Amino acid sequence: MKLTIGDIKILSEGKQAKRSILNKYASIEEFVEATAINNSVSSINTYLKQKEIANKTFKLRLVSLLNISYDRLFMSPEEQLAAYVDSIYSNIKEYSGDVDLESIRYIKNKCNDFNFKSCLSKIYWCMGQCHFNSRSTELAVEYLKEAIGLSKYNFGYYIKFCSDLGLVYLLNNEYEKSRLYLMKAESKIVNVDTVDSNTLFRLYYRLGILNNNTHELKLAHEAFDKAISYASNVVDKGSAIANKGMAYKKQQIYDKAIEYYMLALKSFDLEDKTNQAIIYNNIATVLKDFGNYYCALKYAELAISLCNMENKGDRLTFLTTYVQIKLMLNEVDDSFYELIEMILEIDKTTVYKKFVIEAIQTVVNYGKEKGNKDVLLKIKDILKQIIDNNDHDIEYIKDIKLSLYDVYELLYE
């Protein structure tokens, strides 16, 4: 459940007690009648108006009658703030946009009011993630760096926050910066028993993806092996196995790539259509590279058929593979023009920029090979809009401008 500013209240002991009573009973009168607490309604109301309830016996009776632990019933301001921060921290994927940022800032200000500093690193992390969810990469980086600076003596948070910043850079194709922060995270792992397995999985999975993308394939295999060892569920394990298959594909060891894709496929639940679709698409890319276009096309079609239409990132990736195979067969159908339209649409969402660049290059290459100026003019307009929409993503825009330069050369040579 997402918190709003109206939900965030630091309550006195009296108000906390009143809230707990009214959560269980319709009124104070009903509470007195139902529990035989041996206190009058007026005396209870007096206690509930107190900032700190003076009558210790009354507090212990409440704990017993409401069946709530003392620490949960009577929380200090710091404990209440920590609970609010933990709620946002645990559900951060739900937070994006200005209204959600105001809620997080409100808690930050409350922490400053109570001089409660221990939660600030998590608050800055939440602000960074909220900006990331809103596609404000520059602000996401700024707040994640603040979170890292504040967590340098807490290795668990430091490793997680460095890893998350490494992911932001990775998704934005800023590989050197991504490696810097992922390696900072790894450097703090003195004893793996002190770091939760999910944090370790994500770190090594991201290092594996980074090394795949930079063609450091021996390092990619090592990272994915570690990710597999820390995976705590079938989805994580299957995803790491699949990406190990991708490393073999990049090495052009196609039989091993297919072997690992099949292993990944077996690891997912039968109802997990999303990850099945990803594997089918990966198999299609191997068969495409191997020159088996008709078989590749069947797997690409299967991936698209299983894809959740709301998952635009996956659909763009699968559609790109399908279009590439069709172009290899000298066939152009409606999917090609759907891909062109999707490029601009997907740019408005948080998605791995590498896939957008690949889709763009697929369209540009077709326009170049066929001398199709209508296609080149269309993609030129789309690239210009992407540049206007993403002036803060420097590395991404650099790649987009390179593609635009190629288009201009083809149009006006």
C-alpha positions as CSV (number, residue, x, y, z in Angstrom):
1,M,0.0,0.0,0.0
2,K,1.4,3.4,-1.0
3,L,1.6,6.1,1.7
4,T,0.4,9.7,1.1
5,I,1.3,12.7,3.2
6,G,-2.1,12.3,5.0
7,D,-1.1,8.9,6.2
8,I,2.1,10.1,7.8
9,K,1.4,11.1,11.4
10,I,3.7,11.0,14.4
11,L,1.3,10.2,17.3
12,S,1.5,10.6,21.0
13,E,1.1,7.6,23.2
14,G,-2.5,8.6,23.9
15,K,-3.3,8.9,20.2
16,Q,-1.6,5.6,19.5
17,A,-3.6,3.9,22.2
18,K,-6.9,5.4,20.9
19,R,-6.1,4.4,17.3
20,S,-5.5,0.8,18.4
21,I,-8.7,0.7,20.5
22,L,-10.8,2.1,17.6
23,N,-9.2,-0.3,15.1
24,K,-10.9,-3.1,17.1
25,Y,-13.9,-1.5,18.7
26,A,-16.5,0.9,17.4
27,S,-16.1,3.3,20.3
28,I,-14.4,3.7,23.7
29,E,-17.7,2.9,25.3
30,E,-17.9,-0.4,23.5
31,F,-14.3,-1.2,24.5
32,V,-15.1,-0.6,28.2
33,E,-18.2,-2.8,28.0
34,A,-16.6,-5.6,26.1
35,T,-13.4,-5.9,28.1
36,A,-14.4,-5.0,31.7
37,I,-11.2,-3.0,32.0
38,N,-12.1,-1.5,35.4
39,N,-11.7,2.1,34.1
40,S,-14.4,4.5,33.4
41,V,-15.0,6.0,29.9
42,S,-14.0,9.4,31.3
43,S,-10.8,8.2,32.9
44,I,-9.8,6.4,29.7
45,N,-10.5,9.5,27.6
46,T,-8.2,11.4,30.0
47,Y,-5.4,9.0,29.5
48,L,-5.9,9.0,25.7
49,K,-5.4,12.8,25.6
50,Q,-2.0,12.5,27.3
51,K,1.2,12.8,25.3
52,E,2.8,10.2,27.5
53,I,0.3,8.0,29.4
54,A,1.3,8.4,33.0
55,N,-0.6,5.3,34.3
56,K,1.7,2.3,33.7
57,T,-0.9,-0.2,34.8
58,F,-3.4,1.1,32.3
59,K,-0.8,0.8,29.5
60,L,-0.1,-2.9,30.5
61,R,-3.9,-3.6,30.6
62,L,-4.2,-2.3,27.1
63,V,-1.4,-4.5,25.9
64,S,-3.1,-7.5,27.3
65,L,-6.7,-6.6,26.2
66,L,-5.8,-5.6,22.7
67,N,-3.3,-8.5,22.3
68,I,-0.6,-6.2,20.9
69,S,3.0,-6.1,22.0
70,Y,4.0,-3.1,24.1
71,D,6.6,-2.0,21.6
72,R,4.1,-2.1,18.8
73,L,1.4,-0.3,20.7
74,F,3.6,2.5,22.1
75,M,6.2,3.5,19.5
76,S,8.6,6.4,19.9
77,P,8.6,9.1,17.2
78,E,11.8,7.6,15.9
79,E,10.2,4.1,15.7
80,Q,7.2,5.5,13.9
81,L,9.3,7.3,11.4
82,A,11.4,4.2,10.8
83,A,8.2,2.2,10.2
84,Y,7.0,4.8,7.6
85,V,10.5,4.7,5.9
86,D,10.5,0.9,5.8
87,S,7.0,0.9,4.3
88,I,8.1,3.1,1.4
89,Y,11.5,1.3,1.1
90,S,9.7,-2.1,0.8
91,N,7.2,-0.9,-1.8
92,I,9.3,1.6,-3.8
93,K,8.2,0.2,-7.1
94,E,4.8,1.8,-6.5
95,Y,6.2,5.3,-6.1
96,S,6.8,7.6,-9.0
97,G,5.9,11.2,-9.8
98,D,5.7,14.5,-7.9
99,V,3.0,13.5,-5.4
100,D,5.0,10.4,-4.3
101,L,8.1,12.5,-4.0
102,E,6.3,15.0,-1.8
103,S,5.4,12.1,0.6
104,I,9.1,11.0,0.8
105,R,10.3,14.6,1.3
106,Y,7.7,15.0,4.0
107,I,9.2,12.1,5.9
108,K,12.7,13.4,5.4
109,N,11.7,16.7,6.9
110,K,10.1,14.9,9.9
111,C,13.3,13.0,10.4
112,N,15.2,16.3,10.5
113,D,12.6,17.8,12.9
114,F,13.2,14.9,15.4
115,N,17.0,14.9,14.6
116,F,16.6,11.3,13.6
117,K,19.4,10.7,11.1
118,S,19.7,6.9,11.0
119,C,17.0,6.6,8.3
120,L,18.3,9.3,6.0
121,S,20.3,7.0,3.7
122,K,17.2,4.9,3.0
123,I,15.1,8.1,2.4
124,Y,17.6,9.4,-0.1
125,W,17.6,5.9,-1.8
126,C,13.8,6.1,-1.9
127,M,14.0,9.5,-3.5
128,G,16.5,8.2,-6.1
129,Q,14.4,5.2,-6.9
130,C,11.3,7.3,-7.2
131,H,13.0,9.6,-9.7
132,F,14.3,6.5,-11.5
133,N,10.7,5.2,-11.7
134,S,9.7,8.6,-13.2
135,R,12.6,8.4,-15.8
136,S,14.4,11.3,-14.2
137,T,17.8,9.6,-14.5
138,E,19.9,12.7,-13.5
139,L,18.0,13.2,-10.3
140,A,18.0,9.5,-9.6
141,V,21.8,9.5,-9.8
142,E,22.1,12.5,-7.5
143,Y,20.0,11.1,-4.7
144,L,21.5,7.6,-5.0
145,K,24.9,9.1,-4.5
146,E,23.6,10.9,-1.4
147,A,22.3,7.6,-0.1
148,I,25.7,5.9,-0.8
149,G,27.5,8.7,1.1
150,L,25.3,8.3,4.1
151,S,25.6,4.5,4.2
152,K,29.4,4.1,4.0
153,Y,29.5,2.6,7.5
154,N,26.6,0.2,6.9
155,F,28.0,-2.3,4.4
156,G,24.7,-4.0,3.7
157,Y,23.1,-0.7,2.5
158,Y,26.3,0.5,0.9
159,I,26.5,-2.6,-1.3
160,K,22.8,-2.4,-2.2
161,F,22.8,1.3,-3.0
162,C,26.1,1.1,-5.1
163,S,24.6,-1.9,-7.0
164,D,21.4,0.1,-7.7
165,L,23.3,3.1,-9.0
166,G,25.4,0.7,-11.1
167,L,22.1,-0.6,-12.6
168,V,20.9,3.0,-13.4
169,Y,24.1,3.6,-15.4
170,L,23.9,0.1,-16.9
171,L,20.4,0.7,-18.2
172,N,21.6,4.0,-19.6
173,N,24.5,2.4,-21.5
174,E,27.0,4.2,-19.3
175,Y,29.2,1.1,-18.8
176,E,32.3,2.6,-17.3
177,K,30.3,4.4,-14.6
178,S,28.2,1.2,-14.1
179,R,31.3,-0.9,-13.6
180,L,32.8,1.7,-11.1
181,Y,29.8,1.4,-8.7
182,L,29.2,-2.3,-9.2
183,M,32.9,-2.9,-8.3
184,K,32.6,-0.6,-5.3
185,A,29.7,-2.7,-4.1
186,E,31.7,-6.0,-4.6
187,S,34.7,-4.5,-2.8
188,K,32.8,-4.2,0.4
189,I,31.8,-7.9,0.5
190,V,34.2,-9.1,3.2
191,N,31.9,-11.9,4.5
192,V,29.0,-13.0,2.3
193,D,27.1,-14.2,5.4
194,T,26.6,-10.6,6.5
195,V,24.9,-9.6,3.1
196,D,21.4,-10.9,2.2
197,S,21.3,-13.3,-0.8
198,N,19.0,-11.1,-2.8
199,T,21.5,-8.2,-2.7
200,L,24.3,-10.6,-3.7
201,F,22.2,-12.1,-6.5
202,R,21.4,-8.7,-8.0
203,L,25.0,-7.5,-7.8
204,Y,26.4,-10.4,-9.6
205,Y,23.5,-10.6,-12.1
206,R,24.1,-6.9,-13.0
207,L,27.9,-7.5,-13.3
208,G,27.1,-10.4,-15.6
209,I,24.9,-8.3,-17.8
210,L,27.5,-5.5,-17.9
211,N,30.3,-7.9,-18.9
212,N,28.0,-9.5,-21.5
213,N,27.4,-6.0,-23.0
214,T,31.1,-5.1,-22.9
215,H,32.2,-8.5,-24.3
216,E,34.1,-9.4,-21.2
217,L,32.7,-12.9,-21.6
218,K,34.9,-14.8,-19.2
219,L,34.0,-12.3,-16.4
220,A,30.3,-12.6,-17.5
221,H,30.4,-16.4,-17.0
222,E,32.0,-16.0,-13.6
223,A,29.5,-13.4,-12.5
224,F,26.5,-15.4,-13.6
225,D,27.8,-18.5,-11.9
226,K,27.9,-16.5,-8.6
227,A,24.4,-15.1,-9.3
228,I,23.1,-18.6,-9.8
229,S,24.6,-19.7,-6.5
230,Y,22.8,-16.8,-4.7
231,A,19.5,-17.1,-6.5
232,S,16.7,-17.6,-3.9
233,N,13.8,-18.4,-6.4
234,V,13.3,-20.1,-9.7
235,V,12.9,-16.8,-11.7
236,D,16.2,-15.4,-10.5
237,K,18.0,-18.7,-11.1
238,G,16.4,-19.1,-14.6
239,S,17.3,-15.6,-15.6
240,A,20.9,-16.0,-14.6
241,I,21.1,-19.3,-16.5
242,A,19.5,-17.7,-19.5
243,N,22.1,-14.8,-19.5
244,K,24.9,-17.3,-19.2
245,G,23.4,-18.8,-22.4
246,M,23.6,-15.3,-23.9
247,A,27.3,-15.2,-23.1
248,Y,27.8,-18.4,-25.0
249,K,25.9,-16.9,-27.9
250,K,28.2,-13.9,-28.0
251,Q,31.1,-16.4,-28.1
252,Q,29.4,-18.1,-31.0
253,I,29.2,-21.3,-29.1
254,Y,25.7,-21.9,-30.3
255,D,25.1,-25.4,-29.0
256,K,26.0,-24.3,-25.4
257,A,23.8,-21.2,-25.8
258,I,20.8,-23.4,-26.8
259,E,21.7,-25.8,-23.9
260,Y,21.6,-23.1,-21.3
261,Y,18.4,-21.5,-22.8
262,M,16.7,-24.9,-22.5
263,L,17.9,-25.3,-18.9
264,A,16.5,-21.9,-18.1
265,L,13.2,-22.8,-19.7
266,K,12.9,-25.9,-17.5
267,S,13.6,-23.9,-14.4
268,F,10.6,-21.5,-14.9
269,D,7.1,-22.4,-13.7
270,L,4.7,-23.6,-16.5
271,E,2.5,-20.5,-15.8
272,D,5.4,-18.1,-16.1
273,K,4.7,-16.9,-19.7
274,T,6.8,-13.8,-19.4
275,N,10.1,-15.6,-18.8
276,Q,9.2,-18.4,-21.2
277,A,8.7,-15.7,-23.9
278,I,12.1,-14.2,-23.1
279,I,13.8,-17.6,-23.6
280,Y,12.0,-18.3,-26.8
281,N,13.2,-14.9,-28.1
282,N,16.7,-15.7,-27.1
283,I,16.6,-19.0,-28.9
284,A,15.3,-17.2,-32.0
285,T,18.3,-14.9,-31.9
286,V,20.7,-17.8,-31.8
287,L,19.0,-19.5,-34.7
288,K,19.0,-16.2,-36.6
289,D,22.7,-15.8,-36.1
290,F,23.2,-19.5,-37.1
291,G,21.2,-18.8,-40.4
292,N,18.2,-21.0,-39.6
293,Y,15.7,-18.3,-40.3
294,Y,12.5,-20.2,-40.7
295,C,13.0,-22.1,-37.4
296,A,14.1,-18.8,-35.8
297,L,10.9,-17.2,-37.0
298,K,8.7,-19.8,-35.3
299,Y,10.4,-19.1,-31.9
300,A,10.1,-15.4,-32.4
301,E,6.4,-15.8,-33.2
302,L,6.0,-17.9,-30.0
303,A,7.8,-15.2,-27.9
304,I,5.4,-12.5,-29.2
305,S,2.3,-14.7,-28.7
306,L,3.2,-15.2,-25.0
307,C,4.2,-11.6,-24.4
308,N,2.1,-9.5,-22.1
309,M,1.0,-6.5,-24.3
310,E,1.4,-4.2,-21.3
311,N,5.1,-5.1,-21.0
312,K,6.3,-2.7,-23.7
313,G,10.0,-3.3,-23.1
314,D,9.7,-7.1,-23.8
315,R,7.4,-6.5,-26.8
316,L,9.9,-4.1,-28.4
317,T,12.7,-6.6,-27.9
318,F,10.6,-9.5,-29.4
319,L,9.3,-7.4,-32.2
320,T,12.8,-6.3,-33.1
321,T,14.0,-10.0,-33.3
322,Y,10.9,-10.9,-35.4
323,V,11.5,-8.0,-37.8
324,Q,15.2,-8.7,-38.2
325,I,14.4,-12.3,-39.2
326,K,11.7,-11.2,-41.7
327,L,14.2,-8.8,-43.2
328,M,16.7,-11.7,-43.6
329,L,14.0,-13.4,-45.6
330,N,13.5,-10.3,-47.6
331,E,10.0,-10.0,-46.2
332,V,8.4,-6.8,-44.8
333,D,5.0,-6.9,-43.2
334,D,3.0,-4.7,-40.7
335,S,5.3,-5.7,-37.9
336,F,8.1,-3.5,-39.4
337,Y,5.9,-0.4,-39.2
338,E,4.6,-1.4,-35.8
339,L,8.3,-1.4,-34.7
340,I,8.8,2.1,-36.0
341,E,5.8,3.4,-34.0
342,M,6.9,1.5,-30.9
343,I,10.3,3.1,-30.8
344,L,8.9,6.5,-29.9
345,E,6.2,5.0,-27.6
346,I,8.7,2.9,-25.7
347,D,11.0,5.9,-25.3
348,K,8.5,7.4,-22.9
349,T,8.9,4.5,-20.4
350,T,11.7,3.2,-18.2
351,V,13.3,0.6,-20.3
352,Y,16.8,-0.7,-21.1
353,K,18.2,1.8,-23.7
354,K,20.2,-0.9,-25.4
355,F,17.0,-2.5,-26.8
356,V,15.8,0.9,-28.1
357,I,19.1,1.5,-29.9
358,E,18.9,-2.0,-31.5
359,A,15.4,-1.4,-32.7
360,I,16.5,2.0,-34.2
361,Q,19.4,0.4,-35.9
362,T,17.2,-2.4,-37.4
363,V,15.0,0.3,-39.0
364,V,18.0,2.4,-40.2
365,N,19.7,-0.6,-41.7
366,Y,16.6,-1.5,-43.7
367,G,16.3,2.1,-45.0
368,K,19.9,2.0,-46.0
369,E,19.9,-1.4,-47.7
370,K,16.7,-0.7,-49.6
371,G,17.2,3.0,-50.2
372,N,13.8,3.6,-48.7
373,K,13.7,7.4,-48.1
374,D,10.2,7.3,-46.6
375,V,11.4,5.0,-43.8
376,L,14.5,7.1,-43.3
377,L,12.4,10.3,-43.1
378,K,10.1,8.7,-40.5
379,I,12.9,7.4,-38.3
380,K,14.6,10.8,-38.6
381,D,11.6,12.6,-37.1
382,I,11.3,10.0,-34.4
383,L,15.0,10.4,-33.5
384,K,14.7,14.1,-33.2
385,Q,11.7,13.7,-30.9
386,I,13.7,11.3,-28.7
387,I,16.5,13.8,-28.5
388,D,14.1,16.6,-27.4
389,N,12.5,14.3,-24.8
390,N,15.8,13.0,-23.2
391,D,18.2,16.0,-23.1
392,H,19.3,14.8,-19.5
393,D,20.4,11.3,-20.6
394,I,23.8,12.3,-22.1
395,E,25.1,8.9,-23.1
396,Y,21.8,7.8,-24.5
397,I,21.4,10.9,-26.6
398,K,25.0,10.5,-27.9
399,D,23.9,7.1,-29.3
400,I,20.7,8.6,-30.7
401,K,22.6,11.4,-32.4
402,L,25.0,8.9,-34.0
403,S,22.0,7.1,-35.5
404,L,20.5,10.5,-36.6
405,Y,23.8,11.4,-38.3
406,D,23.8,8.1,-40.2
407,V,20.2,8.8,-41.4
408,Y,21.2,12.4,-42.5
409,E,24.1,10.9,-44.5
410,L,21.8,8.4,-46.2
411,L,19.2,11.0,-47.0
412,Y,21.4,13.8,-48.2
413,E,24.5,12.1,-49.6
